[in-house]
Amino acid sequence: MNQGAPSNHAGQDPDGPVRTVALVGQPNVGKTTLFNRLCGLRSHTANIPGSTVEAQVGRWGTSRVIDLPGTYAITLNQPEATVVRECLSGQRSDAFTPTVVLLVLDATNLQRGLHLAIETLAFGLPCVVVLNRVDTARKRGFEIDEHRLASWLGCEVVSISARSGHGVDLLQPAIAGARVCDAPLPNTDDPAVCDNWVDGVIRESTPRPPVLAADRLSDRLDIAFTHPLLGVLVFGLVMAGLFWTIFAFAAVPMDLIDTIFGHVGGWLASILPDGDLRDLIVDGIVGGLAGTVVFLPQILLLFFLIALLEDTGYLARAAFVMDRVLRHFGLPGQAFVPMLSAHACAIPAIMSTRLVPDRRDRLAVILTAPFLSCSARLPVYVLLIGVMFADRPVIAGLVFAGSYALGIIAALGSAFLARRTILPGTARPMVIELPDYQWPSITTALLTCWDRGWLFLRKAGTVILGMVVVLWWLSAYPKAPEAPPTAPMAITTTDTPDSAAPSPMEYSFAGRIGKAVQPVFDPLGWDWQLTVGVMTSFAAREVFVSTMAVLVGGGEQEDHAVLDRIAHAKRDNGKPMLTTATSASLLIFFVLAMQCLPTLAVTAREAGGWKWAAIQFGWMTALAWGGAWIAFKIVIAAGVT
């Protein structure tokens, strides 16, 4: 039965009309791996209009390819299924409307995928069925007759291995000859008839029954990784090792980037005449961007390692383990996915909570997701932990992992409190499919690095650059008046730094603002410069480092590397600005504080009002201030300088 006519809209391109190919499939069938194989670096992430669900869009030859979100069934009342349903039925008037469908099925679990095939083929779009992971299926004893399967499905069937690339070259001619299903399909409204039909397809297309052997290694790994206690311990060790790797292996490229920016700044300073323009370019733009771009190696390495872990199948086991933990704190099982994605950015994490069916469960996730350390906090963590534990990567890695752990603890504790006060109720358990273990794809991990790194650099070149220029202006104007000439014979022995005329930075707008607000943060050990840095970071957390680079730029330390310049900056009284106690205080504050205005705006929209955003901001700020005060006092009491 035909559920909708295909749209004639194929999107327009400067080179003419473009065929739009939609990848449809269930989760964990290798659909995205196939997309990366086809499009590679010619892809970009897009948010489907009218939806919070992201899709990858890329070019493959003369075709536009859209990796639609994975869904187990098109009829489900979930955002992923809704997007797929609207795209296939032609209800969209944008470039996401397909003209050809690539239906990706898992050859190792054909029976499950055939139910989605019935729904997809019923839309009446030209379709090619892609049997992925045929190499793995054959190793397990599965033999699928493509011709018999094609006769049942009424369209061409192509067997491939997206990971190795086997058979992928056959897809282009198959798409060129794609046809609408011309075989009778069962009525999707009758589940029993569909099951009788699926059994027939399996019986006819798999003539030799598979001989399955028990995979003892997989079973043993699952026992360990999903154990209530051992699984949590393994998860902690994996995360600690991941963060140690970031500190140990990213130091060399960081130093290289730092050196390059230092040479560029020095060269520009030598060719530009003295004046505000040179200060803006050297101290403002170059110095400010250096304070952000220098952390690109850590960000790339973090996403590379996470992509490898996800590709092996381990993260699904971690989700299963953490689900049992989350329920004790009043969070639903579905919270793991938003909370995991919050380690990249809290904004898409909050938007993805639309997958949580219960409103109170959803609000609990929204309010606590920003506690999870996002990638924007990474530059701040690296700076402060580097100050405290320079040349000690093992301890630095443990503290780095501890920062992430503290955010998780704060999120769980806040959720526990919320579910017993403003959001009372019990949470629902999560049902999750555990994918097979497999060797990770280096190509997929590298493409993930490219996507995340490019997004980071775009942000550095737009939002952060704009903030840097504004901050430089605030720190450069108004100009401090010149000190009056001193009588030659005048000798003063009672003047102190406090009674001296203010420095140009103190006299500026930034200095005045910082000094006005600084008493609020004085108990945390911060001076006015750190206060300005924290205030500007409310626009974007990573701006803190760029702010400090601008505030401490120039002067006698102009030729030093930017991170070294920040680490050794002095206060007005000549003492170090970033002591161990102050760095610990700042670190705890940034772990716990809501230092992101865009996240607050998304919270207000998704939660249904600014009341919830105000609660979120107030609670996180109070907790951050209290935690920073405790950390400062503990380090001072320990006598650490």
C-alpha positions as CSV (number, residue, x, y, z in Angstrom):
1,M,0.0,0.0,0.0
2,N,1.2,3.5,-0.9
3,Q,1.3,5.8,2.1
4,G,2.4,8.9,0.2
5,A,3.5,10.1,-3.2
6,P,7.1,11.0,-3.7
7,S,7.8,14.7,-4.0
8,N,9.3,16.1,-7.2
9,H,11.4,18.4,-5.2
10,A,15.0,17.3,-5.4
11,G,16.7,20.4,-4.3
12,Q,18.6,22.9,-6.5
13,D,22.4,23.3,-6.9
14,P,24.5,25.7,-8.8
15,D,25.3,22.9,-11.2
16,G,21.6,22.0,-11.8
17,P,19.1,19.5,-10.3
18,V,20.6,17.0,-7.8
19,R,19.3,13.5,-7.0
20,T,18.7,13.3,-3.3
21,V,19.4,9.8,-1.8
22,A,18.1,9.1,1.7
23,L,19.8,6.5,3.9
24,V,17.2,4.7,6.0
25,G,17.8,2.0,8.6
26,Q,17.6,0.9,12.2
27,P,20.2,1.8,14.7
28,N,23.5,-0.1,14.7
29,V,23.2,-1.4,11.1
30,G,26.2,0.5,9.8
31,K,24.2,3.2,8.1
32,T,26.4,6.1,9.2
33,T,29.6,4.1,8.3
34,L,28.2,3.7,4.8
35,F,27.5,7.4,4.7
36,N,31.1,8.2,5.7
37,R,32.3,5.8,3.1
38,L,30.3,7.5,0.4
39,C,30.7,11.2,1.3
40,G,33.8,11.4,3.5
41,L,34.9,15.0,4.0
42,R,32.2,16.3,1.7
43,S,29.6,16.1,4.5
44,H,28.3,18.4,7.1
45,T,26.0,18.2,10.0
46,A,22.5,19.8,9.5
47,N,19.6,20.2,11.8
48,I,16.5,19.1,9.9
49,P,14.0,22.0,9.7
50,G,11.3,21.8,12.3
51,S,13.1,19.1,14.3
52,T,15.8,18.8,16.9
53,V,17.2,15.7,15.2
54,E,20.5,16.1,13.4
55,A,21.3,14.5,10.0
56,Q,24.5,14.2,8.0
57,V,24.3,15.7,4.6
58,G,27.0,15.1,2.0
59,R,27.8,14.8,-1.7
60,W,28.5,11.5,-3.5
61,G,29.2,12.1,-7.1
62,T,26.3,14.0,-8.5
63,S,24.0,12.9,-5.7
64,R,23.1,14.6,-2.4
65,V,23.1,12.0,0.4
66,I,21.1,12.4,3.7
67,D,21.8,10.1,6.6
68,L,18.4,10.1,8.2
69,P,18.2,9.2,11.9
70,G,18.0,5.5,12.8
71,T,14.6,4.2,13.8
72,Y,13.3,0.7,14.6
73,A,10.0,1.5,13.1
74,I,8.6,4.4,11.0
75,T,5.3,4.4,12.8
76,L,6.8,5.0,16.3
77,N,5.8,8.3,18.1
78,Q,9.4,9.5,18.4
79,P,11.3,12.4,16.8
80,E,13.5,10.1,14.7
81,A,10.6,8.1,13.3
82,T,8.6,11.3,12.7
83,V,11.5,12.8,10.6
84,V,11.8,9.6,8.5
85,R,8.1,9.4,8.0
86,E,7.7,13.0,6.9
87,C,10.7,12.8,4.5
88,L,9.5,9.6,2.8
89,S,5.9,10.8,2.5
90,G,7.0,14.0,0.8
91,Q,5.5,16.2,3.5
92,R,8.7,18.4,3.6
93,S,9.3,21.2,1.1
94,D,13.1,21.3,1.6
95,A,16.1,19.5,0.3
96,F,15.6,16.7,2.8
97,T,12.9,15.2,0.6
98,P,14.4,12.1,-1.1
99,T,14.0,10.9,-4.7
100,V,15.7,7.5,-4.0
101,V,16.0,5.5,-0.8
102,L,18.9,3.3,0.2
103,L,17.4,0.9,2.8
104,V,20.3,-0.5,4.9
105,L,19.6,-3.9,6.5
106,D,22.0,-5.8,8.8
107,A,22.8,-9.2,7.1
108,T,23.5,-10.7,10.5
109,N,20.0,-9.9,11.7
110,L,17.8,-9.9,8.6
111,Q,14.6,-10.8,10.3
112,R,14.5,-7.7,12.5
113,G,15.2,-5.4,9.6
114,L,12.5,-6.8,7.3
115,H,9.8,-5.2,9.4
116,L,11.3,-1.8,8.7
117,A,11.6,-2.8,5.0
118,I,7.8,-3.4,4.8
119,E,7.1,0.1,6.1
120,T,9.8,1.8,3.9
121,L,8.8,0.1,0.6
122,A,5.2,1.0,1.2
123,F,5.9,4.7,0.6
124,G,6.3,4.0,-3.1
125,L,9.7,5.6,-3.6
126,P,12.4,4.1,-5.8
127,C,14.5,1.9,-3.5
128,V,17.6,-0.1,-3.3
129,V,18.1,-2.6,-0.4
130,V,21.6,-2.6,1.0
131,L,22.7,-5.8,2.9
132,N,25.5,-4.5,5.1
133,R,28.0,-6.6,7.1
134,V,27.8,-9.6,4.7
135,D,31.3,-10.5,5.6
136,T,30.4,-10.9,9.2
137,A,27.2,-12.8,8.4
138,R,29.2,-15.3,6.3
139,K,31.7,-15.9,9.1
140,R,28.7,-16.7,11.3
141,G,27.2,-19.2,8.8
142,F,24.6,-16.9,7.2
143,E,24.1,-17.3,3.5
144,I,21.6,-14.9,1.9
145,D,20.3,-15.4,-1.7
146,E,20.2,-11.9,-3.1
147,H,18.0,-12.8,-6.1
148,R,15.3,-14.5,-4.0
149,L,15.4,-11.7,-1.5
150,A,15.0,-9.2,-4.3
151,S,12.0,-11.0,-5.7
152,W,10.3,-10.8,-2.3
153,L,11.1,-7.1,-1.8
154,G,10.4,-6.1,-5.4
155,C,13.6,-4.0,-5.8
156,E,17.3,-4.5,-6.3
157,V,19.4,-5.9,-3.4
158,V,23.1,-5.2,-3.1
159,S,25.4,-6.9,-0.6
160,I,28.2,-4.8,0.8
161,S,30.6,-4.3,3.8
162,A,30.6,-0.6,4.6
163,R,33.6,-0.9,6.8
164,S,35.9,-2.6,4.3
165,G,34.3,-1.0,1.2
166,H,33.4,-4.3,-0.4
167,G,30.5,-4.0,-2.9
168,V,30.1,-0.2,-2.3
169,D,31.0,0.4,-6.0
170,L,27.9,-1.5,-7.0
171,L,25.6,1.1,-5.4
172,Q,25.9,3.8,-8.0
173,P,24.6,1.7,-10.9
174,A,22.0,0.2,-8.6
175,I,20.7,3.7,-7.7
176,A,20.6,4.7,-11.4
177,G,18.3,1.8,-12.0
178,A,16.3,2.0,-8.8
179,R,12.6,1.1,-9.1
180,V,9.5,1.3,-7.0
181,C,8.6,-1.9,-5.2
182,D,6.7,-4.1,-7.7
183,A,6.0,-7.0,-5.3
184,P,3.0,-7.5,-3.1
185,L,3.6,-6.4,0.5
186,P,1.7,-7.4,3.6
187,N,-0.7,-4.9,5.4
188,T,1.3,-3.1,8.0
189,D,-1.8,-2.8,10.1
190,D,-1.9,-6.6,10.7
191,P,1.2,-7.6,12.7
192,A,0.4,-11.3,12.4
193,V,0.4,-11.2,8.6
194,C,3.7,-9.2,8.6
195,D,5.3,-11.9,10.8
196,N,4.0,-14.7,8.5
197,W,5.5,-12.7,5.5
198,V,8.9,-12.2,7.2
199,D,9.1,-15.9,8.1
200,G,8.6,-16.7,4.4
201,V,11.3,-14.3,3.2
202,I,13.8,-15.7,5.7
203,R,12.9,-19.3,4.7
204,E,13.2,-18.6,1.0
205,S,16.2,-16.3,1.0
206,T,18.4,-18.2,3.4
207,P,18.4,-21.8,2.0
208,R,21.2,-23.0,4.3
209,P,20.5,-22.7,8.0
210,P,23.3,-21.0,9.8
211,V,25.5,-23.1,12.2
212,L,26.2,-20.8,15.1
213,A,29.0,-21.3,17.5
214,A,29.0,-19.7,20.9
215,D,31.2,-16.6,21.1
216,R,32.8,-17.2,24.5
217,L,35.0,-14.1,24.3
218,S,32.0,-11.8,23.7
219,D,30.1,-13.4,26.5
220,R,32.9,-13.0,28.9
221,L,33.4,-9.4,27.9
222,D,29.7,-8.7,28.4
223,I,29.8,-10.3,31.8
224,A,32.6,-8.0,32.8
225,F,31.5,-4.8,31.1
226,T,27.8,-5.1,32.3
227,H,28.5,-6.2,35.9
228,P,27.0,-3.9,38.4
229,L,30.3,-3.3,40.2
230,L,33.0,-4.4,37.8
231,G,31.3,-2.6,34.9
232,V,31.4,0.7,36.8
233,L,35.1,0.1,37.7
234,V,36.0,-0.6,34.1
235,F,34.1,2.5,33.0
236,G,36.1,4.6,35.4
237,L,39.4,3.1,34.4
238,V,38.6,3.6,30.7
239,M,37.7,7.3,31.2
240,A,40.8,7.9,33.4
241,G,43.0,6.3,30.6
242,L,41.3,8.4,28.0
243,F,42.0,11.7,29.8
244,W,45.6,10.6,30.6
245,T,46.1,10.0,26.9
246,I,44.8,13.5,26.2
247,F,47.4,15.1,28.5
248,A,50.3,12.9,27.6
249,F,50.0,13.0,23.8
250,A,48.6,16.4,23.1
251,A,51.4,18.4,24.7
252,V,53.7,18.4,21.6
253,P,51.1,19.8,19.1
254,M,49.9,22.3,21.7
255,D,53.4,23.6,22.1
256,L,53.8,23.8,18.3
257,I,50.6,25.8,17.9
258,D,51.6,28.1,20.8
259,T,55.0,28.7,19.1
260,I,53.4,29.4,15.8
261,F,51.1,32.0,17.2
262,G,54.0,33.5,19.2
263,H,56.1,33.9,16.0
264,V,53.1,35.4,14.1
265,G,52.4,37.9,16.9
266,G,56.1,38.8,17.2
267,W,56.4,39.3,13.4
268,L,53.3,41.4,13.3
269,A,54.6,43.5,16.2
270,S,57.8,44.1,14.3
271,I,56.2,45.4,11.1
272,L,53.3,47.3,12.5
273,P,53.8,50.8,13.8
274,D,53.1,51.5,17.5
275,G,49.5,52.3,18.3
276,D,46.1,50.9,19.0
277,L,45.9,49.0,15.7
278,R,49.0,47.0,16.5
279,D,47.8,46.3,20.0
280,L,44.4,45.2,18.7
281,I,46.0,42.8,16.2
282,V,48.8,41.5,18.3
283,D,47.4,41.4,21.8
284,G,43.7,41.2,20.9
285,I,43.2,39.1,17.8
286,V,46.4,37.0,17.7
287,G,46.7,36.6,21.4
288,G,43.0,35.9,22.0
289,L,42.7,33.3,19.3
290,A,45.9,31.7,20.4
291,G,44.3,31.2,23.8
292,T,41.6,29.1,22.2
293,V,43.1,27.4,19.1
294,V,45.9,26.0,21.2
295,F,43.5,23.5,22.7
296,L,42.5,22.1,19.4
297,P,44.7,19.0,19.8
298,Q,43.0,18.0,23.1
299,I,39.6,18.4,21.5
300,L,40.5,16.4,18.4
301,L,42.1,13.6,20.5
302,L,39.1,13.5,22.9
303,F,36.6,13.0,20.1
304,F,38.9,10.6,18.2
305,L,39.1,8.3,21.3
306,I,35.4,8.5,22.0
307,A,34.6,7.6,18.4
308,L,36.9,4.6,18.7
309,L,35.2,3.5,21.9
310,E,31.7,3.9,20.4
311,D,32.7,2.0,17.3
312,T,34.0,-1.0,19.3
313,G,30.5,-1.4,20.9
314,Y,31.8,-0.6,24.4
315,L,29.8,2.6,25.0
316,A,26.5,0.7,24.6
317,R,27.7,-1.6,27.5
318,A,28.6,1.5,29.5
319,A,25.1,2.9,28.8
320,F,23.6,-0.3,30.1
321,V,25.7,-0.1,33.3
322,M,25.0,3.5,33.9
323,D,21.3,3.0,33.4
324,R,21.1,1.0,36.6
325,V,23.0,3.8,38.3
326,L,20.8,6.6,37.0
327,R,17.5,5.1,38.2
328,H,18.7,5.3,41.8
329,F,18.9,9.0,41.4
330,G,15.5,9.5,39.8
331,L,16.7,9.8,36.2
332,P,15.1,7.8,33.4
333,G,17.1,5.2,31.4
334,Q,16.7,7.4,28.4
335,A,18.8,10.1,30.2
336,F,22.1,8.3,29.4
337,V,22.1,9.4,25.7
338,P,21.6,13.1,26.4
339,M,24.0,13.0,29.3
340,L,26.6,11.3,27.2
341,S,26.1,13.8,24.4
342,A,26.3,16.6,27.0
343,H,30.0,15.9,27.2
344,A,30.2,17.4,23.7
345,C,27.7,20.2,24.2
346,A,24.8,20.7,26.6
347,I,22.6,22.4,23.9
348,P,22.0,19.3,21.7
349,A,21.8,17.2,24.8
350,I,18.9,19.3,26.2
351,M,17.2,19.3,22.8
352,S,17.6,15.5,22.6
353,T,15.6,15.1,25.8
354,R,12.5,15.2,23.6
355,L,13.0,11.4,23.4
356,V,12.1,11.2,27.1
357,P,8.4,10.5,27.2
358,D,7.5,11.7,30.7
359,R,7.6,15.4,31.3
360,R,9.0,15.3,34.9
361,D,11.7,12.8,33.8
362,R,12.5,15.2,30.9
363,L,12.7,18.3,33.1
364,A,15.1,16.4,35.5
365,V,17.4,15.6,32.6
366,I,17.2,19.2,31.3
367,L,18.1,20.8,34.7
368,T,21.1,18.5,35.3
369,A,22.6,18.0,31.8
370,P,24.8,21.2,32.0
371,F,26.7,19.7,34.9
372,L,28.3,17.3,32.5
373,S,31.6,18.7,31.4
374,C,31.2,19.8,27.7
375,S,34.1,20.3,25.3
376,A,33.9,24.1,25.8
377,R,35.2,23.6,29.4
378,L,38.2,21.6,28.1
379,P,40.4,24.7,27.4
380,V,39.8,26.0,31.0
381,Y,40.5,22.5,32.5
382,V,43.7,22.2,30.6
383,L,44.9,25.7,31.6
384,L,44.2,25.4,35.3
385,I,45.2,21.7,35.7
386,G,48.4,22.5,33.8
387,V,49.2,25.3,36.3
388,M,48.7,23.1,39.3
389,F,50.4,19.9,37.9
390,A,52.9,21.1,35.4
391,D,55.2,18.2,34.1
392,R,53.1,15.6,36.0
393,P,50.8,14.2,33.3
394,V,49.7,11.2,35.4
395,I,48.4,13.3,38.2
396,A,47.0,15.8,35.7
397,G,45.1,13.1,33.9
398,L,43.6,11.8,37.2
399,V,42.5,15.3,38.2
400,F,41.1,15.8,34.7
401,A,39.1,12.7,35.0
402,G,38.1,13.8,38.5
403,S,36.7,17.0,37.1
404,Y,34.5,15.0,34.8
405,A,33.5,12.8,37.7
406,L,32.7,15.8,39.8
407,G,30.3,17.0,37.2
408,I,28.6,13.6,37.0
409,I,28.3,13.5,40.8
410,A,26.8,17.0,40.9
411,A,24.3,16.1,38.1
412,L,23.2,12.9,39.9
413,G,23.0,14.6,43.3
414,S,21.0,17.5,41.9
415,A,18.7,15.0,40.1
416,F,18.2,13.1,43.3
417,L,17.3,16.3,45.1
418,A,15.0,17.6,42.4
419,R,13.0,14.3,42.2
420,R,12.3,14.5,45.8
421,T,11.3,18.2,45.9
422,I,10.2,20.1,42.8
423,L,9.9,17.0,40.4
424,P,8.6,14.1,42.5
425,G,8.2,10.7,40.9
426,T,9.9,7.5,39.7
427,A,12.0,7.0,36.6
428,R,11.5,4.5,33.9
429,P,14.1,1.9,32.9
430,M,15.8,2.0,29.5
431,V,15.7,-0.7,26.8
432,I,19.0,-0.7,24.8
433,E,20.4,-3.0,22.1
434,L,23.9,-4.2,22.6
435,P,25.8,-4.1,19.3
436,D,28.4,-6.7,18.3
437,Y,32.0,-6.1,19.3
438,Q,34.1,-5.1,16.4
439,W,37.4,-3.4,15.5
440,P,36.9,0.4,15.4
441,S,37.1,2.3,12.1
442,I,40.0,4.7,12.0
443,T,38.4,6.5,9.1
444,T,35.1,7.1,11.0
445,A,37.1,8.4,14.0
446,L,39.1,10.7,11.8
447,L,36.0,12.0,10.1
448,T,34.4,12.7,13.6
449,C,37.6,14.6,14.5
450,W,37.3,16.7,11.3
451,D,33.7,17.6,12.0
452,R,34.2,18.6,15.6
453,G,37.5,20.3,14.9
454,W,36.0,22.3,12.1
455,L,33.0,23.4,14.2
456,F,35.4,24.4,17.0
457,L,37.5,26.5,14.6
458,R,34.4,28.1,13.1
459,K,33.4,29.1,16.5
460,A,36.8,30.5,17.3
461,G,36.8,32.5,14.1
462,T,33.3,34.0,14.7
463,V,31.9,34.1,18.3
464,I,35.2,34.0,20.1
465,L,36.9,36.4,17.7
466,G,34.0,38.9,18.3
467,M,34.3,38.5,22.0
468,V,38.1,39.0,21.9
469,V,37.7,42.3,19.9
470,V,35.1,43.6,22.3
471,L,37.1,42.6,25.3
472,W,40.2,44.3,23.9
473,W,38.3,47.5,23.4
474,L,37.0,47.3,27.0
475,S,40.5,46.7,28.3
476,A,42.1,49.4,26.2
477,Y,39.7,52.3,26.8
478,P,39.4,54.8,28.3
479,K,43.1,55.6,28.3
480,A,44.7,56.3,31.7
481,P,45.8,59.9,32.1
482,E,49.6,60.4,32.1
483,A,51.1,60.8,35.5
484,P,52.2,64.4,36.4
485,P,55.9,65.0,36.4
486,T,57.7,64.4,39.7
487,A,59.9,67.1,41.2
488,P,63.6,66.0,40.9
489,M,64.4,66.3,44.6
490,A,61.1,64.6,45.8
491,I,61.8,61.4,47.6
492,T,58.8,59.3,48.8
493,T,59.3,56.3,51.0
494,T,55.7,55.7,52.2
495,D,54.0,54.9,48.8
496,T,52.7,51.4,48.4
497,P,51.3,49.6,45.3
498,D,47.8,50.3,46.7
499,S,48.4,54.1,46.7
500,A,50.0,54.2,43.3
501,A,48.1,55.5,40.3
502,P,46.0,52.8,38.6
503,S,47.6,50.9,35.7
504,P,46.1,51.4,32.2
505,M,44.3,48.1,32.5
506,E,42.7,49.0,35.8
507,Y,41.6,52.4,34.4
508,S,39.9,50.7,31.5
509,F,36.2,49.7,31.4
510,A,37.1,46.1,31.9
511,G,39.2,47.0,35.0
512,R,36.4,49.1,36.4
513,I,33.8,46.4,35.9
514,G,36.1,43.8,37.4
515,K,36.9,45.8,40.5
516,A,33.2,46.6,41.0
517,V,32.2,42.9,40.9
518,Q,35.4,41.5,42.4
519,P,34.2,41.6,46.1
520,V,31.7,38.9,45.3
521,F,34.5,36.6,44.3
522,D,37.1,37.8,46.8
523,P,36.4,34.9,49.2
524,L,37.4,32.5,46.3
525,G,40.8,34.1,46.0
526,W,40.1,35.9,42.6
527,D,41.4,39.3,41.7
528,W,39.6,41.7,39.3
529,Q,41.3,40.2,36.2
530,L,40.0,36.7,37.0
531,T,36.6,38.2,37.8
532,V,36.5,39.8,34.3
533,G,37.5,36.5,32.7
534,V,34.7,34.6,34.5
535,M,32.1,37.3,33.6
536,T,33.0,37.2,29.9
537,S,32.9,33.4,29.9
538,F,29.2,33.5,30.5
539,A,28.9,34.1,26.8
540,A,30.9,30.9,26.1
541,R,33.0,29.0,28.6
542,E,36.1,28.7,26.4
543,V,36.3,32.5,26.1
544,F,37.8,32.6,29.6
545,V,41.2,31.6,28.3
546,S,41.1,34.2,25.4
547,T,40.0,36.8,27.9
548,M,42.9,36.1,30.2
549,A,45.2,36.2,27.1
550,V,44.0,39.7,26.3
551,L,44.1,41.0,29.8
552,V,47.7,39.8,30.5
553,G,49.0,40.5,27.0
554,G,51.8,42.9,26.1
555,G,54.3,44.3,28.5
556,E,57.5,42.6,29.4
557,Q,56.1,39.1,28.7
558,E,55.0,39.9,25.2
559,D,57.4,37.3,23.7
560,H,56.3,34.4,25.9
561,A,53.9,31.7,24.8
562,V,50.3,32.6,25.6
563,L,49.7,29.8,28.1
564,D,53.0,30.5,29.9
565,R,52.1,34.2,30.0
566,I,48.7,33.5,31.6
567,A,50.2,30.9,34.1
568,H,52.8,33.4,35.3
569,A,50.7,36.6,35.2
570,K,50.9,38.9,38.2
571,R,48.3,40.7,40.3
572,D,48.5,44.4,41.0
573,N,50.4,43.7,44.2
574,G,53.0,41.7,42.3
575,K,51.9,38.3,43.6
576,P,51.0,35.4,41.2
577,M,47.5,35.7,39.8
578,L,47.0,31.9,39.4
579,T,48.2,30.2,42.6
580,T,47.4,26.5,43.3
581,A,44.5,27.6,45.6
582,T,43.1,30.0,43.1
583,S,43.4,27.5,40.3
584,A,41.6,24.9,42.3
585,S,38.9,27.4,43.1
586,L,38.5,28.3,39.5
587,L,38.5,24.7,38.4
588,I,35.7,23.7,40.7
589,F,33.7,26.8,39.7
590,F,33.9,26.0,36.0
591,V,33.0,22.4,36.6
592,L,29.8,23.3,38.4
593,A,28.7,26.7,37.2
594,M,26.2,27.5,34.4
595,Q,28.6,29.6,32.4
596,C,26.7,29.5,29.1
597,L,24.0,31.9,28.1
598,P,22.9,29.9,25.0
599,T,22.3,26.8,27.1
600,L,20.1,28.9,29.4
601,A,18.1,30.0,26.4
602,V,17.6,26.5,25.2
603,T,16.6,25.4,28.7
604,A,13.9,28.1,28.8
605,R,12.6,27.0,25.4
606,E,12.6,23.2,25.9
607,A,11.4,23.3,29.6
608,G,8.6,25.7,28.8
609,G,9.6,28.9,30.4
610,W,12.3,31.0,32.0
611,K,11.3,29.9,35.4
612,W,13.2,26.6,34.9
613,A,16.2,28.4,33.4
614,A,16.3,30.7,36.5
615,I,16.2,27.7,38.8
616,Q,19.0,26.0,36.8
617,F,21.1,29.1,36.8
618,G,20.5,29.9,40.5
619,W,21.2,26.4,41.8
620,M,24.3,25.8,39.6
621,T,25.8,29.2,40.5
622,A,25.3,28.8,44.2
623,L,26.7,25.3,44.1
624,A,29.7,26.4,42.1
625,W,30.5,29.3,44.4
626,G,30.2,27.1,47.5
627,G,32.3,24.4,46.0
628,A,35.0,26.9,44.8
629,W,35.1,28.4,48.3
630,I,35.6,25.0,49.9
631,A,38.3,24.1,47.5
632,F,40.1,27.4,48.1
633,K,40.0,27.0,51.9
634,I,41.2,23.3,51.7
635,V,44.2,24.1,49.6
636,I,45.1,27.1,51.8
637,A,44.8,25.0,55.0
638,A,47.0,22.3,53.4
639,G,49.7,25.0,53.0
640,V,50.1,24.5,49.2
641,T,51.3,27.5,47.3
